[in-house]
């Protein structure tokens, strides 16, 4: 992979990391403690709030995993190990990396 393509992917990864951080900031309130004041909210509303809280926490966990994978991709770039399949050592197709910059395997290893 040439340096200009890698630089473009680095910008793409950095932009996605910023977007993930912004999404995480927006979801902080939804992950907070659910008030169980029976005078203000009915039972079904509380159940709905608890379900929304659980979904917000699951989304935050997914964002954290994606951010960790992207950070790992940046570390591989710095170590000059980016773009190579971890199984066979062959180049990962540039189109695959554009669609999923954190890819660790080439298509043949990923599908096999």
Order of alpha helices (4+ residues) and beta strands (2+ residues): alpha-alpha-alpha-alpha
